[in-house]
Amino acid sequence: MKIAVLKETADGEKRVAATPETAKKFAALGATVAVEAGAGAAAGFADAGYAEAGASIGDRVATLSGADVVLAVQGPDAATLAGVRPGVWLVASLNPLAERARVDGYAAAGIEALAMEWMPRITRAQSMDILSSQSNLSGYKAVLDAAAEYGRAFPMMMTAAGTVAAARVFVMGVGVAGLQAIATARRLGAQVSATDVRSATREQIQSLGAKPVFVETVAGIEGEGAGGYAGEMSPEYQAAQAELVSAHLARQDVVVTTALIPGRAAPRLISDAQLQTMRPGSVVVDLAVEQGGNVEGSVAGAVVERHGVKIVGHRNVPSRLAADASALFSRNLYNFLSAFWNKEARRPVLDAEIGNAIRLTRDGAVVSERLRS
């Protein structure tokens, strides 16, 4: 079986879907690995490293020729995959809801497209979860980006010239990215607080030494959506949360927002009016900026200033840590394919639970229920 690893074509994408480490592991399974020349260069992985791991290096045409599985970080368009044989697997982050036309192109080309971001959040699939591995790095980098933009120190410092107060950091949304943001800000010495609509996260916040900030006046709302994600809240809860957050925001130096709802635009957590209550020089990092943004006025791919507050809206944050992000992403893909490796068939064979969850196209048609409904 031949596994092809493509050089990413998306603007600003520095990650790669396989590293020399995982290329060697695929070879140990009995697969042949072909890597497009320069695929790992932006992440610090030279072609020579792949060659030492047993992979062949060539141009895109040679890499794709005869491939059974194509690995990518962001899904390429169908034209990039021209010439692949029908039935080839495309394993990548495919953004199916926003890129429906591209998915239709995969179907027309006979490609079996597998969207790794739709991996079910079940115990046996944790090691395959690209969203968790990449979000973990995003939460870490968000705090570093905030520290770079913030004009003061994070930890309390007692010096002969006087005391520097610790920065106050508020994390909104306590998923994987939020938890890592809390931990990173704590390691930098900040006073950290956090909030989430899911009451189950209270103990997680406290376990990291941060202060939980929760709506206490609206009973019976847990905020737990499908698959461990946050769900949409009632107008009553939203109003109570806005009031609580407004009072808290005015005292914060740095805010990191991470809230996303699968298949929907990012929920608005901070309004322009709330930004006006923050003191000049404070910083807000919007990790949801590419899905519409949690912060009013945030701009994807830019750092803007409103009312004296810097709003950081970097695109593709994991790619800003390309080497580590690639290492984790590639291990997710290896863990996925190796978990279903059939020694007799000498290729992976998916079961129904995971296959039906992530498969978008097959035999020339769009087969995903989430796309057909």
N, C-alpha and C positions, 0 to 999 in steps of 0.2 A: 504494500500500500504506500502511495506517495502522498506526503504532506507538504503543501506549498505555503510559504510564509511571504506575504507581500510587504513591500515598502508602502507606508501610509501616504495617501494622496491628499487628505484633508488639510486645509490651511492651518499651520501652526501645530500640527500633531507630531510629537517627537517620540511617542511610544512605539514599541514593536510587539508583535503578538507571540514571538518566541525568542528566547535567549539561547546562547550556547548551552546553558545548563539544561533547558528543556529539550533542545534539539538532540542532545546526547541521550536523554531519557526516552525520547521517541524512537531513536535508533535502537535502543536496547529492547524495545517492544517488538522490533522487527520491521519498523516502517522506514521508508526512504524519505529523507528530508531535503527539500530544495528551498533555498532562501534567495530572494531577489537581492541583487547587489546593492549595498548601502542601506538595507532595510533597518539595521540596528544602529547606524552611525550616529543619529541624533540622540540616542539614549546611551551612547558610550560603548556600544558593542560592535567591534570591528568584524569585517568579513572573515578575517583570519581566524577569529575565535570560533565562528560557525564551522569553518573548514576543519579545524582541529577536532570539533565535536562530531565530525562525520557527515556534515551537510554539504551539498553541492551549491555553488554560487553561480548565478547567471542572470540574464536579463528577465524581464517579466514574461515574455513569451516562453522562454525555456523553463522558467520556474513553474508556470501553469500547465505546461504540456504534460498530459497524462495524469494530472493530479486527481486524487480521490477526495482529499480534504484541503480546503483553503482556509488558512488562519489569518485574521486581520484584527486590528483594534477597532477601528470604525469601518462600517460596511462600505466597500467600494461600490460604485455604480456598475450596472450590468456591462457597460462598454469596457470597463477596466478588466472584466472577466471574460472578454471575448475569446472564444476558442476553447473554453473548458468543455469537457464532455458532459452530456446530460446525466443528472444524478449526483454530480459532485456536491459535497457538503461545503457550505460556507459557514464558518463558525466565527462569530464576531459580535460586537455590540452594534445592533442594527437600527435602533431607534424606530421601531416599526410604525408607531402611530403618527409620528411627524414625517416619516419618509415613506408613505404608502406607495407613491409612484415608483420608488426604487424597488420596493418589495414586489410590485407587479412585474417589474423588469426581471427580477430573479425568476419568477414563475415562468415568464415567457421564454427564458433561456434554459429552462429545465433544471435550474439549480435548487437544491434542497437547503434552504436558508434556516439557520438555527440562531435565534436571538439569545445570547447569553445573559442579557439583562432581565430576561423573563424566567430565569432559573427559579423554581419554587423555593421558598424559604423553609426548607425542611432540614432536619438534622443531617441526613446523609449527603445533602448537597451544599453544605456550608463551605467546604473547601473549593467549590466550583463557583462561588458567588462573586462575580466581578464587581457588583455594586458595592458590596461591603469592603472589599480590598481597596478599591479606588477611593471610596468615601473616607476611609480611615486616613489616607494620605491627604485628602482634601481638608479634613478638619485640622490636621497638624499644620498644613501650609497656610490655612486661613489665619491662624494666630500669628505665624511668622510674618505674613503680609501685613497684618494689622500693626505688629510691633515696628515694622519698617516704616509705616506711614505715620505712626503715633510719635509725637515730638517729645515724649518723656519716657522715663524708665518704667518697666513693669513691676519690679520688686520694691518693697520698702527698703530704704537705705539710710542707715544711721551713720552720719559722718561728723567730723569736727566742725564742719560748716553748717550743720543742721540736718534735719531729717527729710528725706524724700518719701512722700506717701506712696503706698502701693496703688497701682492702677486697678480700677474696677472693671471687670470684664463680665459681660452678660451674654450667654449663649441661648439662642432661641431655636428650639428643635433639638431633641436629644436622641437622635438616631446614632448610627455609627460615626458620622462626621461630627456630630455634636459632642458625643462622649470623648472623642479624641481631642476636640477643641478645648473642652474642659480640662482634660489631663495636661495638655500642653501649656495652657495658660497658668495652671497651678504650678507646673514645673518652673515656669518663668517668674513665679513669685507674685502673681496677681491675686486680688480678691475676686473670686469667681462666683457667679450665680447663674442659674439656668432655669428654663421653663419649657414645658411641652404640654400638649393637650392630652397626652396619655398618662394617666395617674400612676401607672406601673413604673414609670421612669423615675419617680421620686427617690426610691432607694438607690437607684444607679447614680443619681446626682450626688446624693449624700455619701455614697461609698468612695467617691473621688474627692471628697473634701470640699464640695461646693454647696452653696445655699440654694435649695429649691424654691422657686417662686411659682405658686399655683393658685388658681381661682378656687376659693373655698366657699363661695356664696351660692354656687349653682351645683346642686346635688344630682347624683345619678348619671353623670356624664363621664365616660371613661376614655373616649377618644381613640379607641383601638380599632383600626381598620383591618382589612384583609391582609394576610401575610405579614403581620407585624408592622405595617405602615400606619401612619396616622390617618384617620378618616376626617371627613368634613364635619364641622360642628354646627350646632343650632345657633340661630341669631342671638338667643339669650346668652349662650356661652361666649360667643364672639364679642358681644358688647361688654360683658364682665371682664373678659381677658384684655380688651383694649384699654379699659379703665385702669386695670392693674398694671399693665405694661407701661402706660403713659407715665404713671407716677414713678415707676422704677427707672425708666430710660433717662429721665432728667438727671439722675445721679451717676450715670455710667460714663466711663471713658472710652470703652471699646465694646462693640456689639458684633456678634457673629450670628448670622441667620442661615439656617440649613433646611428649612421646611419644604418638603415636596410631597405631592399627592400623585401617585402613578396615573398617567392618562389624562391629567388635568393641568391647567396652568398653576404655577406656584402660588400659594395663598399669600395675600398681602398682610404682612405682619407689622410694618412700620410705615405710617403715613407721613406726608410732608409736614403736617402740623406737629406730629410727634418729633420729627427731626428738629424742628425749631426750638423744642424744649431742651435739647442737648447743648452742652456748653461748646463754644468754638474750640477747635482742635481735637475733638473726639473723632473716632473712626468707626465706620460700620462696614463690615465685610459681608457681601451678599453672595452666598454660595449657590443660590437658586437663580442667579441672574439670567442664565441661558434658557430657563423655562418661564420667563416673564418677570422674575424677581420677587423677592419678599419685601423689598424696600422701594417705596415710591421714589422715582428719580434715578434709580440705579441704571447704569448703561453697560451692556455687555461689552467686554473688552477694554474698559476704560476705568480710570479713577477720576471721579468728578467731585465737586464740592458744592454743597447746598447749605445755606445758613451757617457757614463756617465749619460744617461737618464733612469730612472726607468719606465718600462712598466708594468702596473698592468692588469692582465687578469683573475680575479676571475670568476669561473663558478657559475652559478645559484645565482646571486646576491640577488634576493628577499629572498632566503632561509637563507641568512646571517642576515635577520631580521625576523626570522621565526614566531614569535608571531603575529606581525602586518600584515605580508604577509598572514598568515593563516586567520586572522580575515577578511581581505578584500577579499581574494579569496573565502572564504566560504560564505560571503555575496553576492558576485557575483552569486554563484551557487544557493543560496536561492532565490535571486531576479529573477533569470531565471525560476526556477521551479514554484515559487509562482505566477509569472506573467501569467503562462499558466494553473494554477490549475483549473480544472473543478470540481465544487462541486458535481455534479451529478455522474460523473465518479469516483470521489475521487482520481484523478490522473492528472498530467499535460497532456494537449493535444496541440501540437505545431501547429502554423499556417504555411502557405506555405513560407512566406517571410523569417522567421528565420529558420524554419525547413529545408528548402532546402539549406540554406547557411551553416549550421553546421553539417547536417547529412552525415556521411561517408558511413555507411553500414545499410542494412535493409533486412530482409527476406533472409539472406544467400548470399547477393550480395553487391558489392561496388556500391553505387548509386550516389556518389558525382560527379558532372560534372567536378570539378577541378581535380579529380583523374582519370576520364575516358577520358579526352581530351588528 
